[in-house]
Structures are given as C-alpha cells and as structure tokens.
C-alpha cells in the first residue's frame, strides 16, 4: 500500500502517558505515597508515567512491518542522548541491525506500567490489517456513516475469523481482533480507527485519531488512546499517546531492512620472488549460527 510505504519513511516523537491502577487489597486502601523506579509516582495502588520516544515503522526484508520505540526520556528525566540512534541503526547496512533494533525496543518496553504485556499499541496497526495479504483473515462490513474530523466517513467494521489469530496471549491462546475504520469514501483517507481484543483474562482497546500533516501531504496518527483490563489481578491501565515532530529519514534509502551482499574475497596477490612457500593456517570450526528472533 502506498500509505505504508510513505509512512515507513517517517520518524515521529511520541509523548506517551500511562496510568495504572490496581484494586486495593483488604486493609490497604489508604496507602501512602511511595517512590517508584524511573521517577514515576506511586500513590497507593495508582501509578503514572510519562515517556518520550522516537517512533518509526520499518518494512523488513521478510515483507512484514515492524514498529520501533526508542525511549529517550522518562518522567522528565533523560535516559539517553537524543541522537536518532534507532534510525541510524536501521539505515546501516548490517545483518545485525534488525536484532540490535529489537533489543532497543525490548529495552524500551521495561518502562511500561502494569503487569499486562502490551503488543498492540501500534498507531498504524488497524490500517495495516486491511492490506491485501491480510484482508482475507477478516469479515468486513459497511457499518454506516459518521462525522469524523469534519468529514463524512464510512464506518468499516472488521472481525478476525482465521485461526490462529495474529495476536495471541503469552501462553499462545488466540485473541481475535475486531474493530472499525472510519474512511473518507472520496479520498480513501483513514481518519480514525478502533480495535479490540478480549478473552476471559484480558480486555484491550486501542483507538487512533489521524490528522493531516501538510508539510508531508499525508494523514498521520495524531493521538492514540488505550485501555487494558485484567479481571484476574484487577489491573487497569489507561494510556494516551500523541505524535508530533514528524520527519523523514535523514538519508535516502529503500525503506526495507536488507542484509548486505556477502563480501567478495580480494584477488590473491602474487608472492614476491624468493619468498618462502606459504603455510596453511590451522582451521577452526565455524561458530554456530544464531537462532532467528
């Protein structure tokens, strides 16, 4: 899709505010304010945290789309220098670039509040679900019209029918997705999305409002809201993320992460006259290859 291609060449600044609450335990309803790691505050069973990150979406050489967040500030405190390190890493022609980027992404997730693992908080996820290779997984219906961002929009409802599902729990159980895309029927622009997954252990909803970025001639995510509820442990998490400072990659590139071609052996040099015969160096078994991520 043309939208994916253009968005994959952008980096945005994400301002991500999280609030987590757990039902107080018996006899512990009036807990005092206590410190919490990374500078967030903890009042009783309520916690809050604000993260600022670089966010980008990159197309892998396997054909998938990979989101990356690289946190540079937690509750007003810098955790690294602002250097666009994720962008520089992904644009480097190295076979290990993707693995390194994933490690940075994993490092950033440790700042998330609550015990609910969140993997669907991707502002463009619902848009990516309707790409041609994924569309057959969903039942899609026209669910009416609504006014969104000052425009008349078609509400397009979707429901995942194929198993195994795209999103699963840590234990591997299916979490079918359903939701709605609000689309301008004249231009095809996605104005708003809403997506949910649920089972007996967790409920998750992610909604995104898009806005026009005139400098880029593109509609981009403006705000994402999230809600998570885990009835088993009474965790409840609400998040709001805003996206600003959209900018294109600083160097020209095909937006796919590609492995560099194998290095060519340099031509053998002719030994100088009267040089002693070369000795073959001892051989070593090659190291075992790493398992794919």
Secondary structure, DSSP 8 states (H G I E B T S, - for coil): -HHHHHHTTEEEEEEEEEEEEE---TT-TT--EEE-GGG-EEETTEEEEEEEEEEEEEEETTS-EEEEEEEEEETTEESS--S-HHHHHHHS--TTHHHHHHHHHHHHHTT--SSS------TTHHHHTTSHHHHTTEEEEEEEEEEETTEEEEEEEEEE-SSS-SSB-TT--B---EEEEEEETTT--EEEEEEEEE-SS-EEEEEEEEEEETTTTEEEEEEEEEEEEETTTTEEEEEEEEEEEEEE-SS---SEE---------------TT-------------------
